Every structure is written in C-alpha cells, then in structure tokens.
Amino acid sequence: MTKEYNVAILGATGAVGRRMIDQLAKSTIPVKSVKLLASSRTAGTILKFKDQELTVEETTPESFDGIDLVLSSAGGSVSKKFLPEAVKRGAVCVDNTSAFRMEPDVPLVVPEVNPDALKEHNGIIANPNCSTIQMVMALEPIRRKFGLKQIIVSTYQAASGAGQAAIDELKKESQDYLEGKDMQEDAKILPTKGDKKHYPLAFNLLPQIDVLEDSGYSHEEWKMIHETKKIMLGDMNAKDIKVTATCVRVPVPIAHGESVYFTVEDESVTAQDIMDAVADFPGVVLEDDIKNQIYPQPINAAGKRETFVGRIRPDYENKGAFNMWIVADNLLKGAAWNTVENAEYLVKMNLI
Ligand code: A2P
C-alpha cells in the first residue's frame, strides 16, 4: 500500500507559504492531510488545498503531533524555535530559511544537483537561498562536463525575496511616484526590515540585500558564496571553486536575474558546448537566440518552475571564460517549488 503523509506548512499565509500549498497540490507526494500554520496574526484565515477549505492555525509545539513532513518558510527565528520540536515529534522538515543551512549535519539540497545529500539528513533539510539555487542549476552541468574554476556573479533580485510586505511596498511606492508624491515615507521594509535605514525601491536600485557585515559584503553575498560551495563541493569553505558576489535589489516584483562570469578548467570549450550542456540539464531551459532577441526575462519566468538561461558568450580576452544570464521565479524554484521538490525526492528515496 502506498504510504500517505500528514503534511504541515509553517508560514502558510506568506508569499512563499501560499505557493508551497499550490506546489504541494500539484506534486507527486501522496498527501493524507494538510495543516496550515502561521502566527496569531493570520490564524483563522481560510485557504484552499485542492478543493478543501482549510483554516490557518496559530503555531505551537503541539501543532506538530502526528505530522510526517513539515514545509517551512516563516523566517529563521521561527524555524529555530519550532523545527526541533517537529523533529522531536518524528517529522522530517524541509526548511526554506537560512536558520540551519550552514549546520554540518543539515543537507543543503537542490534536487537536480546534489540529491544524494538527502540521505544524510537528521530530520532537517535546508532549502538554499533563492539566488544560489538558480545559479547552481545553470552552472552544475558546466561544472560536471568542463570543471569550474571561478564564479563572479551580480544579482538583480526581485522585491518578493523580502516577502509579501516588500511587494506591497514596491506597488505603493510606484503609485506614489507616478502621482508625484513623496515615496520616502512608504519605505519601511527594504533594503532589510531589521536595519536602521529604509529606502524606496521603486524607480531605484538597492545594493544591499540582508544586513551588511564588517567584511564589506552583505549576508546575501556570503550566502551565495558558502552555499554554492556546500551544494557543489560538499564543503562551505572549499577552495576548488572561487566565488564572489554582488547582490542588488531591483524594482521587479517576481523572478531574479543574475549576470554570471565564470571560468572553466577545459580551455578548449566553446560557447556552443556550454549551451549544449545547459540545455541537457533537467529543470533548465536554454533561451538563447540573439538573432531573434530571445533571452530570459523575469515577466516570462514568473509562475514557472524552470530556470532560464541565455546570453551565453565567451570573454574574447580570456580563454575558458564566459558570461551568461540566468532568470528564475525566486518564489518557485528559488523557494516553494525547490522545497516541495526536495520533499518529493525524500518520498521517492524512502527517506521520511
Ligand atoms: P503571519 O502573517 O500570521 O505572521 P512573508 O515571508 O511573506 O512575510 O510570510 C511570512 C510567513 O511566516 C507568514 O505566513 C507569517 O504568518 C509566518 N510567521 C511569521 N511569524 C511567525 C511566527 N512567530 N509563528 C508562526 N508563523 C509566523
């Protein structure tokens, strides 16, 4: 008999949580029951899973009694508080926050890239940062075939990476700007909620995602560096691939763009070889036809599970070096879909 799972979604009313409900409904996971969890703020909200109407409940440790699988996206501190409680009660958790990503005994997994890491789990699996996921999706086929030496990435990240409140803030600022009103007062969330100052994103660019550290880099930039190494090489401090990042918030609601410069070990590789490798990788779509002005764009990627890659071209001044452009829906492949996909693999691999 097929095993069926009692699933809890923690942070169910958020921008990612709502998409987790939808992705779970479309997944191959045999679901016995779904419990929707948030804080007292939205407890009582009615949300749909397939044709069932479910009432969102306030989260307590006891919420996880009888739960087999937790999908969580309610912020790092909430994960730290509740996921150990869920594990104690026998659940396996796939966590979309950064709370556990760098713990040595927590697998950090993009299923197409490092599915075997799931076998090492101790109750918690971490979903990587949205900007890291789409970058490793595009670069893993290149690493496998030609060896990767260095990655230099600049991101163009959508407002929704900072949650539903940031999307609402961007809309309000845009409206106020077009009506000739002052936008400064609207800025309460971005660049990062907990920091001292807030700036408008509408008609602007913010070169700060998450907090800035004394090193000169933002948290987000370090996440891209360490997570890429942990996913591709199994060690967050590995030196075999050099990675550096600049992360920028742009006034786009959904789907991140990334400009990536990378060097490969095999210097005889051509741009066509790179395109062929990328096109063959599951979950990646090559959109690269410059004669017909075809390249990935956020408005086309929003709502899709795939990672889109284009503008692949050699650096004519350096052998074995290339530029590419990557776009993916940060709320789906960058968050909700990668989380549910990890859970699908856990089920298929009999790891729950
Ligand atoms: P709530 O709105 O009830 O606080 P987003 O990333 O879009 O901001 O969404 C965050 C999600 O995390 C929401 O569903 C939010 O629910 C939930 N959340 C925030 N704080 C808590 C908490 N302390 N306990 C449980 N869920 C929380």
Boltz pocket constraint, residues with backbone or C-beta under 6 A from the ligand:
constraints:
  - pocket:
      binder: B
      contacts: [[A, 10], [A, 11], [A, 12], [A, 13], [A, 14], [A, 15], [A, 16], [A, 17], [A, 37], [A, 38], [A, 39], [A, 40], [A, 41], [A, 42], [A, 43], [A, 59], [A, 73], [A, 74], [A, 75], [A, 78], [A, 162], [A, 163], [A, 164], [A, 165]]
      max_distance: 6.0
